[in-house]
Amino acid sequence: MSTNERKLEAAKAALAHLPESGVVGLGSGSTATLFIQELGKLVAAGRKLAGVPTSEDSRRLAESLGIPLLDDVGPWQIDVCVDGADEVSDDLDVIKGGGGCQTREKIINHASGFNVIIVDDSKLSARLGEKWAVPVEVLRFGENTTRSRLEAFGPATLRLRDGAPWITDSGNVIYDIATGPIDHPAKLDAQMLAIPGVVETGLFVGRANLVLVAGPDGLRQLKKQ
Ligand code: 5RP
């Protein structure tokens, strides 16, 4: 089975966790895209589900599929959010932001009654930071000062796209902080968020109610004990 087929398996499995009718947080990235496409089929078949997108890409996709969307300001009552991840630890903490969308993703994750993370098994690690740097969204104003403070936690690399700074949906930049394996993700998250100029980190600590992992032996459902 290819990685894409595994992502699709996880995406389809998330459908079983949706309410009969209600509001769904729409994640970002390639796995979330597969989920949104599946959700579009349910809506086209008459299921009364609306979405709140975590990125402009997910918004465009949902609109193209005819999924009704709530406005951008809320307040929202989101029943379930389904999103991908870059790394999932044994404790089911998560690094997100490979697509640079972690700020909106975190806002919607926190506004959701239940959070489902969908991944293929390549995303699993014992500890966060073993495979991924932590993406941090930073205001452009004073960004070199913010960057030097973030470097207390590891080398900081400005994320680029086509040779220019990657600009997020909110007009900010991303620094990827190569922390190495993280012992205390909640503490690191709080330390990074305390730096003026940091908008949001890609550390999602204790925010996954259910992780659906597709691997060679089929689908596994991971929940915190
Ligand atoms: C975007 C994200 C994505 O969910 C994460 O990068 C995983 O993406 P993919 O499903 O393409 O591997 O956090 O900001």
Residues whose N, C-alpha, C, O or C-beta is under 5 A from the ligand:
A	BS01	5RP	S28 G29 S30 T31 A32 D83 G84 A85 D86 K96 G97 G98 G99 G100 C101 Q102
